[in-house]
Every structure is written in structure tokens, then in C-alpha cells.
């Protein structure tokens, strides 16, 4: 009789251990899921910020190049006009 009770107790303990293990695995899965979601959001935000800064930097470079070209062309036209003016004197 005690052997049967011992076996029954061992089976009950095994069942409770299995349930506790399943619950622990489920809890870990939920934590991992949340961590992955947060990491994904953080990564997406970092990428968006990097793209925004790259775009702003690109806009700044385009403006600087445009200003340089405009000034160079303006100076060239001014010098050419001055040269033509001196020829006409």
C-alpha cells in the first residue's frame, strides 16, 4: 500500500513539476516576445532617425553646392561683363 501511495505521490509531484515548467516556459516566452518587440521598435526608431539625419545632411550639402555654383557662375558672369565693359571703352 505504501508503495502505491509513494508512486501516486511521485506522479503528482511530476505532474505539478511539469505544469510549473510549462508555466515558466510560457512566462519566459512572453518576456522574450516583449523584449523582441521593444528591440524592434528601438531599431525602427534608430533607423528612422538615421535616415532623417542623412536626409538633412544631404539637403545641407545640396544647398551648399547650389550656393557655391551660383556664386561661381555669378562671379564668372560679373567678370565677363566687366571685361566686355573694358573692351567697349
C-alpha positions as CSV (number, residue, x, y, z in Angstrom):
1,X,0.0,0.0,0.0
2,X,2.8,2.5,0.8
3,X,4.4,1.6,-2.5
4,X,1.3,2.6,-4.3
5,X,1.0,5.8,-2.3
6,X,4.6,6.7,-3.0
7,X,4.1,6.1,-6.7
8,X,1.0,8.2,-6.6
9,X,2.8,11.0,-4.7
10,X,5.7,10.8,-7.2
11,X,3.2,11.0,-10.1
12,X,1.5,14.0,-8.5
13,X,4.9,15.7,-7.9
14,X,5.9,15.0,-11.5
15,X,2.6,16.5,-12.8
16,X,3.0,19.6,-10.7
17,X,6.6,20.0,-11.8
18,X,5.6,19.6,-15.4
19,X,2.8,22.2,-15.0
20,X,5.2,24.6,-13.3
21,X,7.8,24.1,-16.0
22,X,5.1,24.8,-18.7
23,X,4.1,28.0,-16.9
24,X,7.7,29.1,-16.5
25,X,8.4,28.4,-20.3
26,X,5.2,30.4,-21.1
27,X,6.4,33.3,-18.9
28,X,9.8,33.3,-20.5
29,X,8.3,33.2,-24.0
30,X,6.2,36.3,-23.1
31,X,9.2,38.1,-21.7
32,X,11.2,37.3,-24.9
33,X,8.3,38.4,-27.0
34,X,8.2,41.8,-25.2
35,X,12.0,42.2,-25.4
36,X,11.9,41.5,-29.2
37,X,9.0,43.9,-29.7
38,X,10.9,46.7,-27.8
39,X,14.1,46.0,-29.6
40,X,12.3,46.1,-32.9
41,X,10.7,49.4,-32.0
42,X,14.0,50.8,-30.9
43,X,15.7,49.6,-34.1
44,X,13.0,51.1,-36.2
45,X,13.3,54.5,-34.4
46,X,17.1,54.4,-34.7
47,X,16.8,53.7,-38.4
48,X,14.2,56.4,-38.9
49,X,16.4,58.9,-37.0
50,X,19.5,58.0,-39.0
51,X,17.6,58.4,-42.3
52,X,16.2,61.7,-41.1
53,X,19.7,62.9,-40.3
54,X,21.1,61.6,-43.5
55,X,18.4,63.4,-45.4
56,X,19.0,66.7,-43.5
57,X,22.7,66.3,-44.2
58,X,22.0,65.7,-47.8
59,X,19.8,68.7,-48.0
60,X,22.6,70.8,-46.4
61,X,25.2,69.5,-48.9
62,X,22.8,70.2,-51.8
63,X,22.3,73.8,-50.6
64,X,26.0,74.4,-50.1
65,X,26.8,73.0,-53.6
66,X,24.0,75.1,-55.1
67,X,25.2,78.2,-53.3
68,X,28.8,77.6,-54.5
69,X,27.7,77.0,-58.1
70,X,25.5,80.1,-58.0
71,X,28.3,82.2,-56.6
72,X,30.8,80.9,-59.1
73,X,28.5,81.5,-62.0
74,X,27.6,84.9,-60.8
75,X,31.3,85.8,-60.3
76,X,32.1,84.5,-63.8
77,X,29.3,86.5,-65.4
78,X,30.3,89.6,-63.5
79,X,33.9,89.3,-64.6
80,X,32.9,88.6,-68.2
81,X,30.6,91.7,-68.1
82,X,33.4,93.8,-66.6
83,X,35.8,92.5,-69.3
84,X,33.3,93.4,-72.0
85,X,32.8,96.8,-70.5
86,X,36.6,97.5,-70.6
87,X,36.7,96.3,-74.2
88,X,34.0,98.8,-75.1
89,X,35.8,101.8,-73.6
